[in-house]
């Protein structure tokens, strides 16, 4: 089992920054890929970014490339999503996810956090 707890969401003006955190726990965390998804009102949940346990592999969707950075702290068992140059279209509930597969982490991860709201005002 893997437990995930997100934090760091909030309200920010367009052009601002936020950093999301995801604290992970569980016996198998060391072998998992970690990722972030988001779900805007009235839209389906979409993949945003993912990272390997070592940090050597990272993947982003095009709309966030150059603005968002995913990172991992193996000592704290925490994954971060640094979001810069935020846009109103980034408004969504952001979810942390974990899976043992690099393919599944971008599609249907096995473990999810509860989500944290990010609102970007224009």
N, C-alpha and C positions, 0 to 999 in steps of 0.2 A: 504493500500500500504506500501511496505517496499523498501527503497532505500539502496543500498550497494555500497561502494566505497573502492576498495583495494589499497594498497600501500606496498612498501617494497621489491619488486622484484629487480633483478639485476644479475650481473655476479660474480661468486665465484668459487674458485678452489675446486677440490674434497677434501673432509674432512673439508671444511669450514662450516660456519653457516650463516643463514639469518632468519630474522623475518618478516613475513607478517602480515599486519594489515588490518582489514575490519571494516570501520566505518558504522554503520547502523542507519537509521532514519525511522520514520514512526510511526503511532499511535499504531500499533499492535505488535511492536517489542518485547514488554515484554512477549508475549506468544509464541514466536517462538524458534525453534531449529536452530542452526547455523552450517554451515559446510564448508568444503573446498573440491574442486574437482581440477583435473588437466587434461590437454590435451597435450600430446606430439605430435610432428609432425608425421602425417600419422597414428595416433592412435585415438581411440575413447576417449571421455572424461570419466574419472574414478573418483569414490569417493575416498577421502583420509582420512578425519577425520570429526567428528561431536561432538557437545557439546550441552547440554541442557542450558536453560536460567540461571538456578541456578548454573551450573558448576558441579553438582553432577553426571551427566551421561556423559561419553565420549566414543567414539568408533573410532577405527583406523583400517586401513587395515594392513595386516601382513607385507608388505614390509617396512612400516614406523614405526612400533612399536619399541620403544626404541630409536628412532632417532628424531621423531617429537613429539611436545607437543602442544595441542590445549588448549586455555584458553580464559576466557571472563572477561571483565571489565564492570560491569553493570552501573557504574557511567558515563563512557565515551561511553557507547553503542558500544563497540569495541570488536571484536574477533581477537585473534592472532593465528598465527601458527609459533611456534619456530621450525626451521629446523636445526638440527645438523648432523654432519658426512655426509654431502651431497655427493651424488654419481652422476656421469654423467647421469645415468638413471632417476634421479629426474628432469632432464631438461624438462620443460613444461610451458605452460601458466596455472597459478593457478587462480581459480575462487572461490570467496566467494558465499555462497548460504544460503537461509533461507526458512524455511517451518514450518507450525504448527504441523507437524507430525514427530515423530522419525523415522518412516519407510520411508516416502517420502524424508526426508533430506538425506538419503543414496541412493535414487534412482532417483527421479524426483522432485527436489525442485521447488517451485513456483516462487522463486525470485533469481535473479543472479546479480552479479557484472560484471564489464566490463573485468576483468582479469588483471593479472600482470605477466610479463615474468620472469621466473627463469632459468638461464643458468649455468650449472655446467661444468667446463672445467676439462679435465683429466690431 
